[in-house]
Amino acid sequence: MPRTHHPTPRRPGRPTARDTDLEDLRRVAFGAAYRMLGSVTEAEDVAQEAMLRVAPVGAVDPAVVNPAAYTTTVATRIALDVLRSARVRRESYVGEWVPEPLVGDVVAAGSAGREGAAHAELADDLSTAFLVLLETLTPAERAAFLLHDVFGYPHRESAQVIGTTELAARQLASRARRRVAARRETEPARTETSAPGGGDPHAAELVRRFIAATEEGDVDALVELLADDVALTGDSGGNVPAGLAVSRPVSGNVAVARLLSGFARRGAPARIEATVVNGGPGMIAYADDSVGGGVIGTYALQVAGGRITRIDGVINPEKLQHLAPLADLEAVAAELRAAGHRRRAEQAPDGPPSP
């Protein structure tokens, strides 16, 4: 929307204080929306719409006492409408659902109620496992829980955002809290580490060894790095060629090790790099240049007790568009098939000698 006044002239490329403040608020809006939706693309759309309402003329109304809290309120209300309208689509999603990944040192801010912006870099409430737990809640429960327990809103104000009574908002948050707590009791502890090259050096070394064992197809080495009850989930959304998708969750260190090593043994034209995924240890897989390069998928890892306890992969191209360029998965699958043909030809016994 065009501004209704002329900004003060400034040197190109140097943001003003107002520009910086508005960018902070945009991150606040994105952080609230991402926690509500688990989608980077939808959260970006919500943040853009929220900013048009928060600062329609390029500045926040001076009457707004706490711009960060106001921005969180606006973004959460918009995201709640999006989540309600998308509920049927979520329920009919093909395969397992994993949130769209935040990769690298991304800052997703939120609001801490009347205390202002909580600019926490990739807080625990942005972890993949936590967002998966939130998917078990209804849209109203999710909003009530996030507003009260994460953003610090009083139930009275949460009720105004959700469109219900204070008592109902309190009950929604309480019910959501119990459900999240019950699910968390069955989840392994999550490492408090960020960058693969920093934070917990033991986790960083574990990820490095895990990548090496995966690329080498070393089943025994992988088993040693995985917890006995490790679980692997793959989100392909039904948009991935046969042979690349993990159709259902896999549990147990031997089963997961065999699955992961199989890609290397089959000659997958890919490489893996350590990265940060939703604030924790993770990996990103790239296709080799021989098949055009690009991102194949991301993997969020949980680490506890010196072993990997959970792996959440996203290879659905629709959930990775913000990480473009993406790999041509058809080309990757074709190379896997070709590698299989070559391997079988090499293993076949020699035919009869020519006359």
N, C-alpha and C positions, 0 to 999 in steps of 0.2 A: 504494500500500500504506500503511495507517495507521501512524503512528509508535507505538512502544511506550512512549514517555515523554512527559511534558508539556514543551513548550518554555518557555524563560524568557519571561515577558511582555515585549513590546516595542511600540513605537509603530507603529500600522498604516502600512503603506506604506514602512517603513524596513527594508531587508534587514539581517540580522545578518551577521557575518563568515562564519559557516558557510554561509548562503544564498549569499553571493558565491562562496565556494570551490566549492560544488556546481554553481553556474551555470558557473563556469570549466571544471569537469570535464565538464559536459554539452556545452560547446562542443568540448572535446577529443574526446569521443565522436563528436559530429556530424562533426567534421573528418576523423577517421579513416574513418568510415563513408562519407562523401561521396566521398572519394578512392577508396575501394574500389568504390562502386556508381554514382557519377555521377548519383545521384537524390536530390533534396532530400527528397521524401516518405519514401522508404525509409530515408534516413539519419536522419531525425527519429525514425522508429520504432525503428531500431537504438539511437539515443542514449537513448531512453526505456527500452528494455529493459536497456541497459548500466548505466544509473544505478540501476535496481532491484537489480542484482547488486553494483554498486560500493558503494552506500550504501542497503542495504535498510531501515535504520531511520532514515534521514535524516542519516546521518553515515558517514564512511569508517572502516573498522576501523583503530584506531591502530597495529596491527601492520604495516600497509601502508607500506613505506618511501617509495615514490614513487607517490602517488595518480594523477598524470597518466600515467605509463608503464603503471600497472596498468589504468587506464581505457582507454588505447589498445589494450592487449592484449585486454581483454574485448570492446570494440567491434569490433576487427578480426576476432576469432574469430566473432562473431555475423554480421558482414557477409559473411564468407567463406561461411558456410552459406547466407545469402540469395543470394549471387551464384551459388553452385553450383546451387541449386534453380531460379534464374531463367535459367540458361544457355540452355535450350531456347527460352524465351520471347524472349530476346535474339536468338537465331539466326533466329527466324521473324518478327522485327520488320519491319513494312512500311516500305520506303524507307530513307533514311539515318538513322543514329542519332547524335544530338547530346545531350550531357548536359543534365539539367535545369538551367536557369540560376540562378546566384546573382546577384541584382541589387542594386546599391547598395553602400553601405559595410558589407558583412557581414563579420563575423569568423568564420572557420572555423579553429579551432585544431587542433593535432596534438601529438604527443608526440615529443620528441627523445631517445628511449631513456632512459638513466639520468640524462640532464641535465635532465629535467623537461619542462614544457610549452613548446612553441615557438609562442607566440601571434603568428604572422605573419599580418598582415591581408592576406588574399587573395594568398598566395604564388604564385609561378610554377607550382607543381605543382597549382594549382587552375584553371589556365587551361583554356579549352574545348579548345584544340588538344592539350594534354597529356592531358586525360582521354579524348579521342578516340583517342589513341595507345594508352592503357592498355586500350582495348577490344579490341585485337589480341592481348592476352595471355590465357592461361588463368587461371582464378581463383587457382590456387596460385602461378603466376608473378606475378600482380598483387600478391598478399599479400606474397610474398617480396621483391619489388622495393620496394614501399612501405615495408615494415617496415625493411629494411636501408638503402636509398638515400635515403629521405625522412625516416623517423623515427629513423634511427640505431641500430637494434637490431643486436646481434651475431647472426650466423647461428644460433648455438646457441639463442637465445631465439626467433628467428623460427621455427625448426623446431618448437618447443613449441607455438606458436600455430597453425601450419599442420597439425601432426600428422604430421611426417616426421622424417628424420634431419638432423643438421647438414650433412652432405655434400650431401644432396638439396636442402636449403634454399639452400646456396651455389650449387649448379648452377642452381636455378630462378631465383635473382636474377641470375646471370650471363647466362643465356639471355634473360631479360627485358630486361636492360640492353642487350644487343646488338641486340635487335629494336627497342627504343625509339630507340637511337642511329641505327640504319639508317633508320628512318622520319623522324627529325628532320633527317637530312642533306638530305632532299627538301623540308623545310618552310622557309618564310622566317623570318627572325629576328623575334622578337616584341618589341613595344615595351615598355619598362619604365615604364609610366605607369598611373595609377590613375583618379582622377576626371576626367571630361570637362572640368571647369572648372579642374582643377589638374594636377599632375604635369607632363608634357611639354606646353607651350603649343602647340607646333607640331601635335602629334597632336590636341589639343582643337580647334584651328582647322580641321584637316582634317576632323574629324567634323562640325563645324558646316557647313562648305561641302558636305559629302557629303549631309547631311540636306536642305539647301536645294535642291541639284540634284535629289535624288530626289523631293521634293515638287513641284518644278516640272516634272518629267519632262524635264529637260535632258540629252539623251544626250551631247552634246559635252562639257559640263562634267563629267559623270560619268566619261567616258573619261579625262579629264585627271587625275582623282583616283584612278583605279584602276591598279594595276600591270598590265603587259601580260599576265601569266599569272595574274591574280587568279582565285580559285576561290570559288564560292558554293554552299553546301550548305543545303538546307532540310529540317527534320525535322517532318513532319506526322503520321507514324504511321498514315496511312490514315484519319485522323479529321477531315479538313478538306474542305469542299465544293469541287467542281470550280471551277477558276478562281483559287483562292487558294494552292494547294500548288505547290511546286517539286518535280516528281516525280523528278528526277535532278540531280546536280551540274552546274553550268554553269561553264565556264572561258573565260577571255579577257576583256579589258576591254570590247570592243565588245558581245559577247554578254551579259555581265552588265549593262552599262549599258542596253541595250535592254530587258532583262527588268525591271529596277528602274523605269525610266522608264515602262514600260507600265502599271503600276498607277496612276500619276498621270494618264496620258493617258486611261485607262479611267474615271476619275472615282471612284477609291477613296475611300470616306468615312472617312478616317483621318488622323491626325497622328503625327509621329515626334518623340521627345525623346531627347536624349543622356543616357546614364547609364553606370554601371559594370557590366559583365557579366563575372563570374568574374575580377575584378581588372584588367581591361583596358578599352580604349575600347569602347563599345557603344551600342546604341539600343534603345528600346522603342516599339512601335507601339500606339496606342490608336484604337479606333473613335470616330467622331464621335458627339456626343450625339444626332444625328438618327436613329441606328440603335441607340441604347441605351448607347453608351460601352463601356468595359471594355478590357482588354488583349487585343490581337490576337496579338502575338508579341514575341520578343526577338532581338537580333542582336549577336553578339560579333564584333568587328573586330580584325584584326591589321594593324599598320602597320609598314612598313619602307621606308627610303629616301624618305620623304616621300609615300608612296602606300599605299593600302589593298591588302593582299596576299591577304586571306582574309576571308570573311564566313560565319559559321555562324548560321543562323536556326532558331528553335524556334517553331512555331505549333501544335504538337500540344496541344490543351487539357488532356490528361491530364498533361502535363509542366509546366503553368503554373498549376496549382491553387493553389500557394502564393502566387501573385501576384494572386489574386482581388480585385475582380470581373473576370471574363473577358467578352470581347465575345461577342455572339451572331453566330457566323460565318455562319449561314444568312441572317441579316438583312444582313450585310455583302455576301455573295455576291448576294443578291437586289437590293440597291441597285446593284451593279456591272452586273448584267444590265439593270436598268431604265435606267441611264445609257447603256449600249450601245444600247438601243432608241431613246432620245432622240437620241443622236448620229447614228445611221443615218437617223432621220426627218428631221433637220435637213440631212443631206447629200443626201437623195433629191431628184431633179429634180421640179419642180412638175408636178402632174397636169394633165389637160386642163381648160380653163376651164369653169365651170358654165354651162349653157344659160340 
